[in-house]
């Protein structure tokens, strides 16, 4: 089995999905933070409420992105396990 060298500038599917989901989560947090700041929330209340509200919203709104990220990571782990098993079988055959 030959593997092609990976380009340092090309992101894998799992990394791309994870990065996209993380950026969306951070963006949602910033939007909620801004709205609460404009509404007059300050100090610890602003930070705590922003984390809580953006987390609840992202649970529902970002569900497709989270599923895509989970699927990409699961595929990568499965592929790694298959390569590991193939390597073990070839060592056992020797």
Backbone bond lengths (Angstrom), bond angles and torsions (degrees), N, CA, C in turn:
res aa  C-N    CA-C-N  psi(-1)  N-CA   C-N-CA  omega(-1)  CA-C   N-CA-C  phi
1 X - - - 1.452 - - 1.527 107.67 -
2 X 1.300 116.61 121.77 1.457 120.25 178.99 1.514 108.60 -103.82
3 X 1.281 114.83 139.57 1.459 119.11 177.77 1.516 108.69 -115.23
4 X 1.297 114.61 142.66 1.455 119.89 -179.84 1.517 109.05 -84.22
5 X 1.335 117.44 141.91 1.470 118.58 177.23 1.522 109.92 -66.31
6 X 1.313 114.30 141.27 1.464 119.61 -179.52 1.510 110.45 -85.49
7 X 1.300 114.68 143.43 1.452 120.31 175.98 1.524 108.77 -79.06
8 X 1.303 116.33 139.41 1.463 120.58 -178.33 1.526 111.57 -69.23
9 X 1.321 117.20 -21.70 1.453 119.61 -177.01 1.529 112.44 -95.87
10 X 1.316 118.31 -9.90 1.465 120.95 -177.79 1.530 109.62 -96.64
11 X 1.316 116.58 125.90 1.453 121.38 179.69 1.523 109.82 -86.61
12 X 1.318 116.39 141.41 1.457 120.18 175.95 1.526 108.86 -73.58
13 X 1.320 115.87 167.75 1.464 120.67 -179.72 1.513 112.50 -59.84
14 X 1.339 116.31 -40.85 1.465 120.11 -178.88 1.526 110.89 -67.02
15 X 1.325 116.49 -41.87 1.469 119.53 -179.90 1.523 110.61 -67.89
16 X 1.330 116.94 -39.97 1.458 120.84 -179.81 1.530 110.44 -64.19
17 X 1.330 116.93 -44.73 1.467 120.83 179.48 1.522 111.18 -64.17
18 X 1.332 116.86 -40.90 1.459 120.92 179.90 1.522 111.23 -67.55
19 X 1.321 116.16 -43.05 1.458 120.23 178.93 1.530 111.07 -63.84
20 X 1.326 117.33 -43.21 1.463 121.90 179.29 1.532 110.67 -61.35
21 X 1.340 117.07 -45.98 1.454 121.25 179.85 1.533 111.07 -63.66
22 X 1.325 116.61 -42.09 1.463 120.96 -179.93 1.525 111.40 -64.42
23 X 1.324 116.80 -41.96 1.466 120.28 178.14 1.525 110.83 -63.82
24 X 1.330 117.16 -41.50 1.467 119.89 177.88 1.524 111.42 -64.39
25 X 1.337 117.53 -41.34 1.464 120.54 177.93 1.523 111.37 -62.72
26 X 1.338 116.36 -44.29 1.456 120.48 179.74 1.526 110.59 -65.07
27 X 1.322 116.84 -41.93 1.466 120.66 177.87 1.514 112.15 -61.45
28 X 1.323 116.43 -41.79 1.458 120.59 178.05 1.525 110.44 -63.72
29 X 1.324 116.83 -40.55 1.463 120.81 177.24 1.527 110.76 -61.05
30 X 1.326 117.68 -44.45 1.471 121.93 -179.46 1.530 110.53 -62.97
31 X 1.336 117.11 -42.21 1.472 120.59 179.40 1.531 110.28 -62.95
32 X 1.328 116.96 -47.27 1.474 120.42 179.60 1.529 110.05 -63.64
33 X 1.324 116.51 -42.06 1.460 120.92 178.14 1.528 110.33 -58.43
34 X 1.316 117.01 -45.93 1.465 121.72 179.62 1.518 112.60 -63.35
35 X 1.326 115.75 -42.82 1.470 119.21 179.38 1.524 111.76 -65.26
36 X 1.319 116.64 -41.86 1.463 119.19 178.94 1.524 111.64 -68.93
37 X 1.332 116.69 -35.44 1.463 120.35 177.15 1.526 109.99 -64.10
38 X 1.339 115.43 -42.98 1.471 119.79 178.43 1.526 111.54 -65.72
39 X 1.336 116.25 -28.06 1.461 120.50 178.98 1.527 112.38 -81.05
40 X 1.341 116.98 -6.92 1.453 119.39 174.93 1.516 115.78 108.28
41 X 1.329 118.12 0.31 1.471 120.05 178.43 1.527 108.55 -72.08
42 X 1.315 116.49 141.31 1.457 121.48 -179.34 1.522 109.43 -141.02
43 X 1.317 116.74 166.96 1.452 125.66 171.62 1.530 112.05 62.80
44 X 1.325 115.74 -143.22 1.453 122.09 -175.74 1.526 111.58 -63.45
45 X 1.320 117.33 -35.11 1.464 121.74 178.88 1.522 110.70 -59.15
46 X 1.326 116.99 -41.61 1.463 121.42 179.53 1.524 110.95 -61.28
47 X 1.305 117.40 -48.05 1.463 121.45 -178.46 1.531 111.64 -66.99
48 X 1.325 116.66 -47.27 1.466 120.86 -178.38 1.530 111.56 -63.83
49 X 1.314 116.65 -45.05 1.465 120.13 -179.76 1.530 110.95 -66.90
50 X 1.315 117.51 -37.05 1.464 121.01 178.50 1.519 111.28 -63.22
51 X 1.321 116.51 -44.55 1.465 120.84 178.60 1.527 110.83 -63.45
52 X 1.325 116.22 -46.89 1.465 120.84 -178.16 1.529 112.02 -64.60
53 X 1.302 117.08 -50.74 1.473 121.12 -176.69 1.520 111.35 -66.43
54 X 1.337 117.76 -44.62 1.470 119.05 179.91 1.525 110.88 -66.63
55 X 1.329 118.02 -32.13 1.462 121.02 175.95 1.514 112.41 -65.81
56 X 1.322 116.49 -43.12 1.468 120.76 178.82 1.530 110.47 -66.01
57 X 1.321 117.18 -45.40 1.462 120.67 179.46 1.526 110.61 -62.64
58 X 1.322 117.03 -43.87 1.468 119.90 -177.55 1.524 111.44 -66.63
59 X 1.330 117.86 -29.02 1.463 120.59 178.31 1.528 110.58 -58.97
60 X 1.320 116.57 -38.79 1.456 120.60 -178.44 1.526 112.42 -91.58
61 X 1.316 117.27 -45.10 1.463 121.63 -172.86 1.529 112.28 -75.48
62 X 1.319 117.10 -38.34 1.462 120.62 -175.35 1.522 113.38 -97.54
63 X 1.318 117.14 19.18 1.460 120.93 179.85 1.535 113.01 -58.95
64 X 1.331 119.95 -43.10 1.479 118.87 177.91 1.531 113.09 -63.05
65 X 1.317 116.76 -39.48 1.462 119.81 178.93 1.533 111.04 -67.81
66 X 1.331 116.25 -37.47 1.459 120.21 178.30 1.531 110.10 -66.64
67 X 1.331 117.12 -38.97 1.463 120.67 177.60 1.529 111.01 -65.81
68 X 1.336 116.84 -39.71 1.464 120.42 178.01 1.524 110.74 -64.87
69 X 1.316 116.70 -41.61 1.464 120.94 178.80 1.534 109.79 -64.43
70 X 1.306 116.64 -45.30 1.462 121.03 179.68 1.520 111.21 -61.87
71 X 1.322 117.08 -42.40 1.461 121.07 178.74 1.521 112.15 -64.06
72 X 1.323 116.55 -41.22 1.467 120.43 179.89 1.518 111.20 -66.33
73 X 1.325 116.98 -41.40 1.465 120.31 178.73 1.528 110.16 -67.79
74 X 1.318 116.86 -41.90 1.458 120.78 179.00 1.529 111.40 -62.02
75 X 1.325 116.87 -40.99 1.463 121.07 178.23 1.522 110.57 -63.67
76 X 1.307 116.52 -41.67 1.466 120.29 -179.79 1.530 110.92 -64.48
77 X 1.324 117.16 -42.28 1.467 120.98 178.73 1.527 110.07 -65.85
78 X 1.327 117.25 -42.39 1.466 120.99 178.68 1.519 111.12 -62.49
79 X 1.333 117.28 -44.52 1.466 120.83 177.67 1.525 111.28 -60.95
80 X 1.320 116.65 -40.95 1.466 120.66 178.42 1.527 110.61 -62.86
81 X 1.329 116.54 -43.35 1.468 119.87 179.61 1.525 111.32 -63.97
82 X 1.340 116.92 -39.19 1.465 120.05 177.67 1.529 111.01 -63.75
83 X 1.335 117.30 -42.58 1.470 120.36 177.97 1.528 110.67 -64.81
84 X 1.328 116.35 -39.31 1.466 120.72 178.56 1.526 110.46 -64.90
85 X 1.327 116.82 -43.72 1.468 120.74 178.15 1.526 111.02 -63.77
86 X 1.329 117.17 -40.70 1.463 120.74 178.65 1.528 110.26 -63.69
87 X 1.304 117.99 -40.38 1.457 121.57 177.42 1.517 111.84 -64.59
88 X 1.327 116.22 -40.46 1.462 120.84 178.63 1.521 110.68 -65.38
89 X 1.349 117.05 -42.47 1.467 120.72 178.74 1.520 111.16 -63.32
90 X 1.348 116.55 -40.29 1.461 118.33 -179.44 1.528 111.18 -68.50
91 X 1.320 117.73 -32.46 1.467 120.41 175.93 1.522 110.63 -70.02
92 X 1.335 116.60 -37.23 1.453 120.90 179.41 1.530 111.69 -67.37
93 X 1.335 116.51 -32.42 1.458 121.33 179.88 1.513 112.16 -70.01
94 X 1.314 117.15 -26.75 1.479 121.08 -178.15 1.481 113.55 -73.02
